[in-house]
Amino acid sequence: MNYEITGKTKLTALLGSPVSHSISPQMHNESFRLLGLDYVYLAFDVTPECLKDAVTGLKAAGICGFNLTMPLKVHILPHLDEFTPAARLAGAVNTVIVEDGHLIGHTTDGVGYMRSVSDAGYNIIGQKMTLLGAGGAATAICVQAALDGVSSIDMFKRRNHSWDKTIDFCQRVASETGCNIRLLDIEDKTLLADSISKSAILTNATSLGMAPDIAKSPIPDSTLLREGLIVSDIIYNPRETLLMKQAKEMNCPCFNGLYMLLYQGAAAFECWTGQKMPIDIIKQKYFSQ
């Protein structure tokens, strides 16, 4: 099918920094082409300092929706008019829907992550998760895992200025979902080891393992892992992080963030277009691991 930009082409986009490595433009634009939709998806390198101006300009230009990636998933909140229940609970947004100039914040990260777990062949419902990180992606994963029926979640982060705010988040999600959620200090290796030993899955939602921290892992050494523990890293560039190398040393099944990217993107695509992304074709073309 021919695909060309016209005077009626609708704009969608990715905002974040950096974004040059993202494969989101390819997956969305190919999906538009395959379905014959007059849309285009572009990536814009936007820092938190420039976000307000970028959103104002895109809104004035008539954009119909956009994604947010690091480090903008929380910074976007003051610029939105409304939130979906999942985004409100997560306190982070990765997808914005624009309706008559009204900006609606949504999060598809959690849905994408939980679907990627299933896609990898695992069922963690009714089991425990150790979740590393408390940023926008981590909170979305925590919310969706709790909503889907994961029995308990230990969220680990640094004890810094956002500690009390994250405690409030954990208590709120636990209250609304019935999931047992604890916030723990990621520097406490004894607590981390104990949590991992009792979990079905270890999920890294920090940036450790991604440039410029490519030589780093969120766990101090592979001895914290055990054979049979599912290890998941939401990073997809590089495709094999140091954490995943550690997991393979300990014979742990593991997978990266490529399919989370695919499924969260598919959910955003449907929000903007009302149509389902041709996932099988996109998966084969861009997400072969």
DRENDO-1510 file (C-alpha; in Angstrom, 1 decimal, always signed):
<recs>
REC; n; res; u; v; w
REC; 1; MET; +0.0; +0.0; +0.0 .
REC; 2; ASN; +1.3; +3.5; -0.9 .
REC; 3; TYR; +2.0; +5.6; +2.1 .
REC; 4; GLU; +2.7; +9.3; +1.9 .
REC; 5; ILE; +2.3; +12.4; +4.1 .
REC; 6; THR; -0.5; +14.6; +3.0 .
REC; 7; GLY; -2.1; +17.9; +4.0 .
REC; 8; LYS; -4.5; +15.9; +6.2 .
REC; 9; THR; -1.9; +13.7; +7.9 .
REC; 10; LYS; -2.4; +13.5; +11.7 .
REC; 11; LEU; +0.7; +13.9; +13.9 .
REC; 12; THR; +1.7; +11.6; +16.8 .
REC; 13; ALA; +5.0; +11.7; +18.5 .
REC; 14; LEU; +7.5; +10.5; +21.1 .
REC; 15; LEU; +9.0; +13.0; +23.6 .
REC; 16; GLY; +12.0; +12.3; +25.7 .
REC; 17; SER; +15.8; +12.5; +25.9 .
REC; 18; PRO; +17.5; +10.7; +24.4 .
REC; 19; VAL; +15.1; +9.3; +21.7 .
REC; 20; SER; +17.4; +8.7; +18.7 .
REC; 21; HIS; +17.7; +5.0; +19.7 .
REC; 22; SER; +14.0; +4.4; +19.8 .
REC; 23; ILE; +12.3; +2.0; +17.4 .
REC; 24; SER; +8.9; +3.5; +18.2 .
REC; 25; PRO; +8.8; +5.6; +15.0 .
REC; 26; GLN; +9.4; +2.5; +12.9 .
REC; 27; MET; +6.7; +0.4; +14.6 .
REC; 28; HIS; +4.1; +3.1; +14.5 .
REC; 29; ASN; +4.7; +4.4; +11.0 .
REC; 30; GLU; +4.8; +0.8; +9.6 .
REC; 31; SER; +1.5; +0.1; +11.4 .
REC; 32; PHE; +0.0; +3.2; +9.9 .
REC; 33; ARG; +1.2; +2.1; +6.4 .
REC; 34; LEU; -0.2; -1.4; +6.8 .
REC; 35; LEU; -3.6; -0.2; +7.9 .
REC; 36; GLY; -3.8; +2.7; +5.4 .
REC; 37; LEU; -4.1; +5.3; +8.1 .
REC; 38; ASP; -3.1; +8.9; +7.4 .
REC; 39; TYR; -0.9; +9.4; +10.4 .
REC; 40; VAL; +2.8; +10.0; +11.1 .
REC; 41; TYR; +4.9; +9.4; +14.2 .
REC; 42; LEU; +8.0; +11.4; +14.9 .
REC; 43; ALA; +10.5; +11.5; +17.7 .
REC; 44; PHE; +11.5; +14.7; +19.4 .
REC; 45; ASP; +14.4; +15.1; +21.8 .
REC; 46; VAL; +12.8; +17.1; +24.7 .
REC; 47; THR; +14.3; +17.7; +28.1 .
REC; 48; PRO; +12.3; +18.5; +31.2 .
REC; 49; GLU; +13.3; +22.2; +30.9 .
REC; 50; CYS; +11.8; +22.4; +27.4 .
REC; 51; LEU; +8.7; +20.2; +28.0 .
REC; 52; LYS; +6.2; +23.0; +28.7 .
REC; 53; ASP; +7.1; +24.8; +25.5 .
REC; 54; ALA; +7.1; +21.6; +23.5 .
REC; 55; VAL; +3.6; +20.6; +24.7 .
REC; 56; THR; +2.2; +24.1; +24.1 .
REC; 57; GLY; +3.6; +24.0; +20.5 .
REC; 58; LEU; +2.4; +20.5; +19.7 .
REC; 59; LYS; -1.1; +21.2; +21.1 .
REC; 60; ALA; -1.3; +24.4; +19.1 .
REC; 61; ALA; -0.2; +22.5; +16.0 .
REC; 62; GLY; -3.1; +20.0; +16.5 .
REC; 63; ILE; -1.2; +16.9; +17.5 .
REC; 64; CYS; -3.6; +14.0; +18.2 .
REC; 65; GLY; -1.5; +12.2; +20.8 .
REC; 66; PHE; +2.0; +11.5; +21.9 .
REC; 67; ASN; +4.2; +9.2; +24.1 .
REC; 68; LEU; +6.6; +10.1; +26.9 .
REC; 69; THR; +9.8; +8.3; +27.7 .
REC; 70; MET; +12.6; +8.9; +30.1 .
REC; 71; PRO; +12.8; +11.4; +31.8 .
REC; 72; LEU; +9.4; +13.0; +31.2 .
REC; 73; LYS; +6.8; +10.5; +32.5 .
REC; 74; VAL; +6.4; +12.5; +35.8 .
REC; 75; HIS; +7.4; +15.9; +34.5 .
REC; 76; ILE; +4.4; +15.8; +32.1 .
REC; 77; LEU; +1.8; +15.7; +34.9 .
REC; 78; PRO; +1.3; +19.4; +35.5 .
REC; 79; HIS; +0.7; +20.0; +31.8 .
REC; 80; LEU; -2.3; +17.6; +31.6 .
REC; 81; ASP; -6.0; +18.3; +32.0 .
REC; 82; GLU; -7.2; +14.8; +33.0 .
REC; 83; PHE; -6.0; +11.4; +33.9 .
REC; 84; THR; -7.2; +7.8; +33.4 .
REC; 85; PRO; -7.6; +5.8; +36.6 .
REC; 86; ALA; -4.4; +3.8; +36.0 .
REC; 87; ALA; -2.4; +7.0; +35.3 .
REC; 88; ARG; -3.8; +8.7; +38.4 .
REC; 89; LEU; -2.9; +5.7; +40.6 .
REC; 90; ALA; +0.6; +5.3; +39.0 .
REC; 91; GLY; +1.4; +9.1; +39.2 .
REC; 92; ALA; +3.1; +8.8; +35.8 .
REC; 93; VAL; +2.0; +9.1; +32.2 .
REC; 94; ASN; +3.6; +7.6; +29.0 .
REC; 95; THR; +0.7; +8.2; +26.6 .
REC; 96; VAL; -1.3; +11.4; +26.0 .
REC; 97; ILE; -4.5; +11.5; +24.1 .
REC; 98; VAL; -5.6; +14.9; +22.7 .
REC; 99; GLU; -9.4; +15.4; +22.4 .
REC; 100; ASP; -10.5; +18.9; +21.2 .
REC; 101; GLY; -7.4; +20.4; +22.8 .
REC; 102; HIS; -7.9; +18.5; +26.0 .
REC; 103; LEU; -4.9; +16.6; +27.2 .
REC; 104; ILE; -5.7; +13.2; +28.8 .
REC; 105; GLY; -2.8; +11.4; +30.5 .
REC; 106; HIS; -2.8; +7.6; +30.3 .
REC; 107; THR; -0.2; +4.9; +31.1 .
REC; 108; THR; +0.2; +1.9; +28.9 .
REC; 109; ASP; +3.6; +0.8; +30.4 .
REC; 110; GLY; +2.0; -1.5; +33.0 .
REC; 111; VAL; -0.3; -3.2; +30.5 .
REC; 112; GLY; +2.7; -3.6; +28.1 .
REC; 113; TYR; +4.9; -5.1; +30.8 .
REC; 114; MET; +2.3; -7.6; +32.1 .
REC; 115; ARG; +1.6; -8.7; +28.5 .
REC; 116; SER; +5.3; -9.1; +27.9 .
REC; 117; VAL; +5.6; -11.4; +30.9 .
REC; 118; SER; +2.8; -13.6; +29.4 .
REC; 119; ASP; +4.4; -13.4; +25.9 .
REC; 120; ALA; +7.6; -14.7; +27.4 .
REC; 121; GLY; +5.7; -17.7; +28.7 .
REC; 122; TYR; +5.4; -16.9; +32.4 .
REC; 123; ASN; +2.4; -16.6; +34.8 .
REC; 124; ILE; +3.2; -14.5; +37.9 .
REC; 125; ILE; -0.4; -14.0; +39.1 .
REC; 126; GLY; -0.7; -14.9; +42.7 .
REC; 127; GLN; +3.0; -14.8; +43.2 .
REC; 128; LYS; +5.6; -12.3; +44.6 .
REC; 129; MET; +7.6; -9.7; +42.6 .
REC; 130; THR; +10.8; -7.9; +43.5 .
REC; 131; LEU; +10.7; -4.6; +41.6 .
REC; 132; LEU; +13.8; -2.4; +41.4 .
REC; 133; GLY; +13.1; +1.3; +40.9 .
REC; 134; ALA; +10.3; +3.8; +41.6 .
REC; 135; GLY; +10.2; +6.0; +38.5 .
REC; 136; GLY; +7.4; +6.3; +36.0 .
REC; 137; ALA; +7.8; +2.9; +34.4 .
REC; 138; ALA; +8.2; +1.2; +37.8 .
REC; 139; THR; +5.1; +2.8; +39.3 .
REC; 140; ALA; +3.1; +1.8; +36.2 .
REC; 141; ILE; +4.3; -1.8; +36.4 .
REC; 142; CYS; +3.5; -1.9; +40.1 .
REC; 143; VAL; +0.0; -0.6; +39.6 .
REC; 144; GLN; -0.8; -3.0; +36.8 .
REC; 145; ALA; +0.8; -6.0; +38.5 .
REC; 146; ALA; -1.3; -5.3; +41.6 .
REC; 147; LEU; -4.5; -4.8; +39.5 .
REC; 148; ASP; -3.8; -8.1; +37.7 .
REC; 149; GLY; -3.4; -10.1; +40.8 .
REC; 150; VAL; +0.3; -10.4; +41.7 .
REC; 151; SER; +0.1; -11.2; +45.5 .
REC; 152; SER; +2.9; -9.0; +46.8 .
REC; 153; ILE; +5.4; -6.5; +45.5 .
REC; 154; ASP; +8.6; -5.4; +47.2 .
REC; 155; MET; +9.6; -2.1; +45.6 .
REC; 156; PHE; +13.3; -1.1; +46.1 .
REC; 157; LYS; +14.6; +2.4; +45.7 .
REC; 158; ARG; +17.3; +4.8; +47.1 .
REC; 159; ARG; +16.3; +6.4; +50.4 .
REC; 160; ASN; +16.3; +10.0; +49.0 .
REC; 161; HIS; +14.1; +13.1; +48.9 .
REC; 162; SER; +11.2; +11.2; +47.2 .
REC; 163; TRP; +11.1; +8.4; +49.8 .
REC; 164; ASP; +8.1; +9.6; +51.7 .
REC; 165; LYS; +6.2; +10.3; +48.5 .
REC; 166; THR; +6.9; +6.7; +47.3 .
REC; 167; ILE; +5.7; +5.3; +50.6 .
REC; 168; ASP; +2.4; +7.2; +50.0 .
REC; 169; PHE; +2.2; +5.7; +46.5 .
REC; 170; CYS; +2.7; +2.2; +47.8 .
REC; 171; GLN; +0.1; +2.6; +50.5 .
REC; 172; ARG; -2.4; +4.0; +48.1 .
REC; 173; VAL; -2.0; +1.2; +45.5 .
REC; 174; ALA; -2.1; -1.4; +48.3 .
REC; 175; SER; -5.3; +0.1; +49.6 .
REC; 176; GLU; -7.0; +0.2; +46.3 .
REC; 177; THR; -5.9; -3.2; +44.9 .
REC; 178; GLY; -5.5; -5.4; +48.0 .
REC; 179; CYS; -1.9; -6.3; +47.0 .
REC; 180; ASN; +0.7; -6.4; +49.7 .
REC; 181; ILE; +3.3; -3.7; +48.7 .
REC; 182; ARG; +6.4; -2.7; +50.6 .
REC; 183; LEU; +9.0; +0.0; +49.9 .
REC; 184; LEU; +12.5; -1.0; +50.8 .
REC; 185; ASP; +16.0; +0.6; +50.6 .
REC; 186; ILE; +17.9; -0.8; +47.6 .
REC; 187; GLU; +21.1; -0.2; +49.5 .
REC; 188; ASP; +20.1; -2.8; +52.1 .
REC; 189; LYS; +21.5; -6.0; +50.5 .
REC; 190; THR; +20.1; -8.2; +53.3 .
REC; 191; LEU; +16.6; -7.1; +52.6 .
REC; 192; LEU; +17.2; -7.3; +48.8 .
REC; 193; ALA; +18.5; -10.9; +49.0 .
REC; 194; ASP; +15.6; -12.0; +51.2 .
REC; 195; SER; +13.1; -10.5; +48.8 .
REC; 196; ILE; +14.6; -12.0; +45.7 .
REC; 197; SER; +14.8; -15.4; +47.4 .
REC; 198; LYS; +11.0; -15.4; +48.0 .
REC; 199; SER; +10.0; -13.9; +44.6 .
REC; 200; ALA; +8.9; -15.6; +41.4 .
REC; 201; ILE; +10.2; -12.6; +39.3 .
REC; 202; LEU; +12.9; -9.9; +39.7 .
REC; 203; THR; +12.1; -6.8; +37.5 .
REC; 204; ASN; +14.6; -4.1; +36.9 .
REC; 205; ALA; +12.8; -0.8; +36.2 .
REC; 206; THR; +15.9; +1.4; +36.8 .
REC; 207; SER; +18.2; +2.8; +34.2 .
REC; 208; LEU; +21.2; +0.9; +35.4 .
REC; 209; GLY; +22.4; -1.2; +32.4 .
REC; 210; MET; +21.4; +1.5; +29.9 .
REC; 211; ALA; +23.9; +4.2; +28.6 .
REC; 212; PRO; +25.7; +5.8; +30.2 .
REC; 213; ASP; +25.5; +3.1; +32.9 .
REC; 214; ILE; +25.9; +0.2; +30.6 .
REC; 215; ALA; +28.5; -1.4; +32.8 .
REC; 216; LYS; +26.3; -1.4; +35.9 .
REC; 217; SER; +23.8; -3.7; +37.3 .
REC; 218; PRO; +21.1; -2.9; +40.0 .
REC; 219; ILE; +22.2; -6.0; +42.0 .
REC; 220; PRO; +25.7; -6.2; +43.4 .
REC; 221; ASP; +26.5; -9.7; +42.1 .
REC; 222; SER; +24.9; -12.8; +40.6 .
REC; 223; THR; +24.9; -14.7; +43.8 .
REC; 224; LEU; +21.7; -13.0; +44.8 .
REC; 225; LEU; +20.0; -14.8; +42.0 .
REC; 226; ARG; +18.9; -18.5; +42.0 .
REC; 227; GLU; +18.2; -21.0; +39.3 .
REC; 228; GLY; +14.6; -20.7; +38.2 .
REC; 229; LEU; +14.1; -17.1; +39.2 .
REC; 230; ILE; +12.5; -15.1; +36.3 .
REC; 231; VAL; +14.7; -12.1; +35.7 .
REC; 232; SER; +13.2; -9.2; +33.6 .
REC; 233; ASP; +14.9; -6.0; +32.6 .
REC; 234; ILE; +12.7; -3.3; +31.0 .
REC; 235; ILE; +15.8; -2.0; +29.2 .
REC; 236; TYR; +16.0; -3.0; +25.5 .
REC; 237; ASN; +19.1; -1.1; +24.4 .
REC; 238; PRO; +21.4; -2.9; +24.8 .
REC; 239; ARG; +19.4; -6.0; +24.4 .
REC; 240; GLU; +21.5; -7.9; +26.9 .
REC; 241; THR; +22.3; -5.9; +30.0 .
REC; 242; LEU; +24.7; -6.8; +32.7 .
REC; 243; LEU; +21.8; -7.9; +34.8 .
REC; 244; MET; +20.7; -10.3; +32.1 .
REC; 245; LYS; +24.3; -11.7; +31.8 .
REC; 246; GLN; +24.3; -12.3; +35.6 .
REC; 247; ALA; +20.9; -14.1; +35.2 .
REC; 248; LYS; +22.3; -16.4; +32.5 .
REC; 249; GLU; +25.3; -17.2; +34.7 .
REC; 250; MET; +22.8; -18.5; +37.3 .
REC; 251; ASN; +20.6; -20.3; +34.8 .
REC; 252; CYS; +17.7; -17.9; +35.4 .
REC; 253; PRO; +15.2; -17.5; +32.6 .
REC; 254; CYS; +15.3; -13.9; +31.5 .
REC; 255; PHE; +13.9; -11.4; +29.0 .
REC; 256; ASN; +14.4; -7.7; +28.1 .
REC; 257; GLY; +12.1; -4.8; +27.5 .
REC; 258; LEU; +11.5; -5.2; +23.8 .
REC; 259; TYR; +8.1; -6.8; +24.1 .
REC; 260; MET; +7.1; -4.3; +26.8 .
REC; 261; LEU; +7.9; -1.6; +24.3 .
REC; 262; LEU; +5.8; -3.4; +21.6 .
REC; 263; TYR; +2.7; -4.0; +23.7 .
REC; 264; GLN; +2.7; -0.5; +25.4 .
REC; 265; GLY; +3.0; +1.0; +21.9 .
REC; 266; ALA; +0.2; -1.2; +20.6 .
REC; 267; ALA; -2.1; +0.1; +23.5 .
REC; 268; ALA; -1.1; +3.7; +22.7 .
REC; 269; PHE; -1.7; +3.1; +19.0 .
REC; 270; GLU; -5.3; +1.9; +19.7 .
REC; 271; CYS; -5.9; +5.0; +22.0 .
REC; 272; TRP; -5.1; +7.3; +19.1 .
REC; 273; THR; -6.5; +5.5; +16.1 .
REC; 274; GLY; -9.2; +3.3; +17.5 .
REC; 275; GLN; -7.6; +0.4; +15.6 .
REC; 276; LYS; -5.5; -2.5; +16.7 .
REC; 277; MET; -1.8; -2.5; +15.8 .
REC; 278; PRO; -0.9; -5.4; +13.5 .
REC; 279; ILE; +1.2; -6.9; +16.2 .
REC; 280; ASP; +2.3; -10.1; +14.6 .
REC; 281; ILE; +3.8; -8.3; +11.6 .
REC; 282; ILE; +5.4; -5.6; +13.7 .
REC; 283; LYS; +6.8; -8.2; +16.1 .
REC; 284; GLN; +8.4; -10.2; +13.3 .
REC; 285; LYS; +9.9; -7.2; +11.6 .
REC; 286; TYR; +11.3; -5.1; +14.5 .
REC; 287; PHE; +11.3; -7.3; +17.6 .
REC; 288; SER; +13.1; -10.5; +16.7 .
REC; 289; GLN; +15.3; -11.3; +19.7 .
</recs>
